[in-house]
Amino acid sequence: MEENSKPSFYITTPIYYVNDVPHIGHAYTTIIADAIGRFKKLAGYDVFFLTGTDEHGQKVEKAAVEKGMTPIQLADKVVIRFKKLWEALNISFDYFIRTTQSFHEQGVQKIFQKLKDKGDIYKGIYEGWYCVSDETFLSEDVRLENGGHKICPDCGKKANVVSEECYFFKLSAYQEHLIAFYQKNPTFVRPQSRMNEVVSFVRQGLKDLSITRTTVKWGISLPDDPAHTIYVWFDALHNYLTGTGYDRDMKLFEKYWPATIHLIGKDILRHHAVLWPAFLMAAGFPLPKTVYAHGWWLKDKTKISKSKGNVLDPHIILRSFGPDPLRYFLLREIPIGLDGNFSHEGFIHRVNSDLSNDLGNLVQRVLTMTTKYFDGKIVDIGAEEAEDTHLRNGYESLKKRVYRYYDKYSLNRALEDIWTFINSVNRYLADNEPWKLAKDKTQKKRLGRVLYQSSCALHVTAYLLYPVMPESAEKIWRYLGEDRSPGGESFSSIEFDGLKSGQKALQPEPLFPRINLKDFLEEEEKTQVVPAEEEKMEFIAFDDFKKMDFRVGEILKAEKVEGTQKLIKMEVSIGTENRTMVAGIAEEYAPDELEGKKIVVIVNLQPAVIRGIESQGMLLAADVDGKAVIPFFVEDVPAGAKVR
Ligand SMILES: [Zn+2]
């Protein structure tokens, strides 16, 4: 198909607050968007996927002051947290917008001016209860506490009365327009229950909205009234226009706007379903097709957030599992609109049962038998019998259902159906017992048919999984000797017997190694890290330093700790005695390159038990982006010599 004849599909995540610590909640929204975007590409759409960061506002300003930085220096530093996470999660966004980019600021100023000229923005005085922490005026219906003050319902902190000159947006003038729009577009907000919530909110009446501040300096100022800074929501929402080229590349903008789907968390529904369409109506832009509000991941029944201190760092899971198990778990566990409860137990259970047992083992068995019985060649021989046809037909109807589910954003249903198919392939193998056929020379053709049929089933299964698990899908195709990538093939072209006869398969590495929950939790505890930018230098007294006994240690023996990725167990001589030590350095050093090396060891540290081994000391190593670099002595120094 010609590039420009494809229908366009524009999907967004919210722009994340740059001062936040990225957690499972951010990852969830972005993974949903990525899976939908990847599916739409397979389905023949010209997809534009936008994500980014919201970088203005009082919290960034305050945090920067505390760290002795300018706000932009802080933003430049912490935006990396999000970019790194998206890389680790294999997120294929087309553009990453930062609201501090000058084209965004200019675009917002231009739209502001347009609305002001039109009379939809006017100057007035606003007085209200204001939460500094959330940078928001409390809604009028928050009740007064005993003592005559108000408490912010979002963060529980005390609010102040703030009165200031500001610009207002005439939101009240759009109440009827909005209601008419919702009536004409009943699927504008999804799921349906959220649409009802929005309609009844708007019916209660809309007040004009203050959209500038004089108290906040870090933001987009008004060119002709520079004491005023544009309020964060008016600033942030317009990223959906500027991010796809508004005012900078109008051709690109017109190609993709209006957005097909804004994916959001349900906590920012009103901003997206009330304010945003009103701003767009006022400025004369077409309105987005759908605002889809997903649920929250809860930890111990509480929403995950920085202020609650229960942030789940996805990096810990990603280091042990790679991106696909987390992508799979978050999309499989709950439908997009509902809340889910996140636990490591639940996660590991799913990974072990669905990914390791059902899928990983299947790939392993089929390809091992292909290697053993057909020298790795996938051969299309033997007649197709009824049960073989059953598998083929099963795929034909599965493909249609999965397409429909992905298309309706019912990602969990698509995955459920794919797993039913995977289990039918497992049953097919159990029923046909190829390992027994292999013992009978007269059954060679039948054996070939059974393995061919199973390989074809894996080939199409991997394809259907690609939107959710792109890395694993690509691996399975490679193992099957496929030189194409599933991401480059259109949905309509994937037939059941897409494998060429004679194609050479590879002996695969285990796709999803089983992980023991206890081991994972131990590893997690050890790797809980504070983000580097939040570390504070703390001084210790010289007397404290003197207490630490550093010695030269000689590594006598080193070996990997079985069942771990990172741990090495060493026998280290510290002159007077030998010590057993365990260190997380196996990814950087091979055991035999360590033997005979001399290192710095702290010898009077309380022993720690790691994987059941008592580690009686700790070696010193530099931490370079999470990789250990050990300083070795070049000179010939005796083991046990003091280091100070
Ligand atoms: Zn608050």
Residues whose N, C-alpha, C, O or C-beta is under 5 A from the ligand:
A	BS01	ZN	C131 S133 D134 C152 D154 C155 G156
